[in-house]
Amino acid sequence: MFLPVSLALLSALTPTASFAQSEAPAIVEDFRPSSLNQPGQEYPQVNSQGYVRFRVNAPGAQSVKASLGLGGQGGTVLSKAVDGSWIGTSSGPLDEGFHYYHLEVDGGVFNDPGTLNFYGSTRWESGIEIPAHDADFYALKDVPHGNVQQVLFPSPSTGIQRRAFVYTPPGYAANQAARYPVLYLQHGWGEDETAWSNQGHANLIMDNLIADKATRPFIIVMTYGMTNVIRPGDPGGLARFDIKPFQTVLVDELIPYIDRHFRTLPDRDHRAMAGLSMGGMETKMIATANVDTFGYVGLFSGGTFSPDDVAKAPSFREKVKLAFVSYGSRELERRAVAPPGAPPFDPVANHKALKASGFNSVFYVSPNTAHEFLSWRRSLHEFAPLLFRD
Amino acid sequence: MFLPVSLALLSALTPTASFAQSEAPAIVEDFRPSSLNQPGQEYPQVNSQGYVRFRVNAPGAQSVKASLGLGGQGGTVLSKAVDGSWIGTSSGPLDEGFHYYHLEVDGGVFNDPGTLNFYGSTRWESGIEIPAHDADFYALKDVPHGNVQQVLFPSPSTGIQRRAFVYTPPGYAANQAARYPVLYLQHGWGEDETAWSNQGHANLIMDNLIADKATRPFIIVMTYGMTNVIRPGDPGGLARFDIKPFQTVLVDELIPYIDRHFRTLPDRDHRAMAGLSMGGMETKMIATANVDTFGYVGLFSGGTFSPDDVAKAPSFREKVKLAFVSYGSRELERRAVAPPGAPPFDPVANHKALKASGFNSVFYVSPNTAHEFLSWRRSLHEFAPLLFRD
């Protein structure tokens, strides 16, 4: 009985290790600081496979976790090292692109002091970047750059001075006679008007497209979509969401302000609206109710246009030149099994039906990404060249 | 002996309370969330006396401290409440204005999840605002607003695309024929090009001054001063600081870029430089070495011009129209006792001697503030109306 007992003992001592060896390749020790770390910070790090390694200094802590790991697995539990720091590596490689996360230190939620912060989930969160194979399209390169400017505009309907960020393309200042089309570009729930520049690199995507002559130069305007009235864990919140306050700010206050203060082409055929996630829902609501305002519409992981939607929006079919819908591939995989009680969801079928009816519907799927910013960077990169082709 | 024993017992039970009552007024329980809190966050709070109350959720922690309290007293130690949160109140009222701070949770340094973050001390730190009695001059009001725009400019000397923020005054876009003077405005050590807009409210100070017709409208340019090569705790670092790399970026790369891309008045008499703390030191070094570039100079808590400094800088006396020097009053109190080995420091005597010699020297003291941003907001507010009076 000697040998069997010994094997059982070995098995009890190393069950996960032997399991991991048969399931996944070894972790490659080529970790480097994330590109979104604060200046001089060595951690968190990312390796060439997309694993993340965290290191947090908290010598007196009892428990440190990072909320990022693999979907549904509750993040990464860090272990205390001899020097008092806490170290841990994600249980698998993460998808390419940008991910929000935070730390849980002894039951409290804090940001990782190693990273820059990004506004998401109604708070400034830590962020990390898994280098994407196609990262070149949003890289900061030696090409002419447009500017992103903070604008404070009066909003009588809300009684305050509101903020927007405005991207003006390279050459805007030099070409004083030129006027430009405008895209109004919305963030998602829990984010704000900083998201498309900070997390999205919308300005760099445009700079690179323009340098490649792949898109017409245009202005992008980003403001806060007033989405945070919906609280997490309130499943009925979305159904009760009232678009009117934001629609008033956008259509009656911001657009006239932009048309007065920037050299725009102030008509429907030179004005687009797009948004990600809940910003897509807002885009659909506002664009279908204002078909004389927006001639191009984009929903990035934020719904779809069915033939019925188009039929119900008066003049949409005649006046809107493009309906662009996109998703991350992992969203479509997950949505293939609809939650109980959810309405039928088939964006591909909607797109095909619209297109078959002669409407300019474009559908894009971002490969191997979920409901995250790389899906939306890619969506903007696909959407921009389709706009304002007159 | 009954009464004396009883009194002694009472005294032993409440020694600090009775001491506090005789030394300081009671803390007024009118705490309200700091204006710099993240959306919806109730803590930290500030009361009408300037006390700060912290509340941090970390139910499993052993020790939570806030680095902010009273000078030299090591911050505020928080105590665990029955609900698992940690609560504490500063040991005294803080000076009016903006203060950086961070938390120490079980020996690790984290930001307070309640507050917005501001770049200082070479990291994004928590910030809190003690409402100042004169806060109106940097308040966001219903006046015409200038824009703050992010500019990416090529820097051959450093091999990268660098970032600057550019404030353009209200009316800049509408008055296409107008050209404007420019102030180059530098942050301090450990900060970056975001500081003057975020912590300093430079744009709002200008908007309000311009609305009051108290200053000529001008452009402000803010870029990173490359100051972080000096590490804390390296007393010789400042003496070894080499101004040349930053001077090259500013004078040879950024100024020509700004003059090409903005409607500037591109000459010495319409160009100023100012900086706070180490940015003041940079301003003094660069302005005295480039008297044909800058016609107006400001040092905010960042040194002084002695008659000897002016005599040693060729043509400074003839070409520079204003040398503005300012300090927070508490800095002057502290510096009245010079550290061992420090050179003689008497900015008031320097100012008087320069002024007596016929040079346009202006000296300003911010009341009841230290080496902090309210001193510098006020300094900009005093400095701007003195510029470009031609």
Boltz contact constraints between the chains, C-beta under 6 A:
constraints:
  - contact:
      token1: [A, 38]
      token2: [B, 123]
      max_distance: 6.0
  - contact:
      token1: [A, 57]
      token2: [B, 108]
      max_distance: 6.0
  - contact:
      token1: [A, 58]
      token2: [B, 106]
      max_distance: 6.0
  - contact:
      token1: [A, 58]
      token2: [B, 107]
      max_distance: 6.0
  - contact:
      token1: [A, 58]
      token2: [B, 108]
      max_distance: 6.0
  - contact:
      token1: [A, 59]
      token2: [B, 107]
      max_distance: 6.0
  - contact:
      token1: [A, 60]
      token2: [B, 62]
      max_distance: 6.0
  - contact:
      token1: [A, 60]
      token2: [B, 106]
      max_distance: 6.0
  - contact:
      token1: [A, 60]
      token2: [B, 107]
      max_distance: 6.0
  - contact:
      token1: [A, 61]
      token2: [B, 106]
      max_distance: 6.0
  - contact:
      token1: [A, 62]
      token2: [B, 60]
      max_distance: 6.0
  - contact:
      token1: [A, 105]
      token2: [B, 105]
      max_distance: 6.0
  - contact:
      token1: [A, 106]
      token2: [B, 58]
      max_distance: 6.0
  - contact:
      token1: [A, 106]
      token2: [B, 60]
      max_distance: 6.0
  - contact:
      token1: [A, 106]
      token2: [B, 61]
      max_distance: 6.0
  - contact:
      token1: [A, 107]
      token2: [B, 58]
      max_distance: 6.0
  - contact:
      token1: [A, 107]
      token2: [B, 59]
      max_distance: 6.0
  - contact:
      token1: [A, 107]
      token2: [B, 60]
      max_distance: 6.0
  - contact:
      token1: [A, 108]
      token2: [B, 57]
      max_distance: 6.0
  - contact:
      token1: [A, 108]
      token2: [B, 58]
      max_distance: 6.0
  - contact:
      token1: [A, 109]
      token2: [B, 113]
      max_distance: 6.0
  - contact:
      token1: [A, 110]
      token2: [B, 110]
      max_distance: 6.0
  - contact:
      token1: [A, 110]
      token2: [B, 113]
      max_distance: 6.0
  - contact:
      token1: [A, 111]
      token2: [B, 111]
      max_distance: 6.0
  - contact:
      token1: [A, 113]
      token2: [B, 109]
      max_distance: 6.0
  - contact:
      token1: [A, 113]
      token2: [B, 110]
      max_distance: 6.0
  - contact:
      token1: [A, 117]
      token2: [B, 117]
      max_distance: 6.0
  - contact:
      token1: [A, 123]
      token2: [B, 38]
      max_distance: 6.0
  - contact:
      token1: [A, 140]
      token2: [B, 161]
      max_distance: 6.0
  - contact:
      token1: [A, 145]
      token2: [B, 152]
      max_distance: 6.0
  - contact:
      token1: [A, 147]
      token2: [B, 149]
      max_distance: 6.0
  - contact:
      token1: [A, 147]
      token2: [B, 151]
      max_distance: 6.0
  - contact:
      token1: [A, 148]
      token2: [B, 150]
      max_distance: 6.0
  - contact:
      token1: [A, 149]
      token2: [B, 147]
      max_distance: 6.0
  - contact:
      token1: [A, 149]
      token2: [B, 149]
      max_distance: 6.0
  - contact:
      token1: [A, 150]
      token2: [B, 148]
      max_distance: 6.0
  - contact:
      token1: [A, 151]
      token2: [B, 147]
      max_distance: 6.0
  - contact:
      token1: [A, 152]
      token2: [B, 145]
      max_distance: 6.0
  - contact:
      token1: [A, 161]
      token2: [B, 140]
      max_distance: 6.0
  - contact:
      token1: [A, 173]
      token2: [B, 261]
      max_distance: 6.0
  - contact:
      token1: [A, 261]
      token2: [B, 173]
      max_distance: 6.0
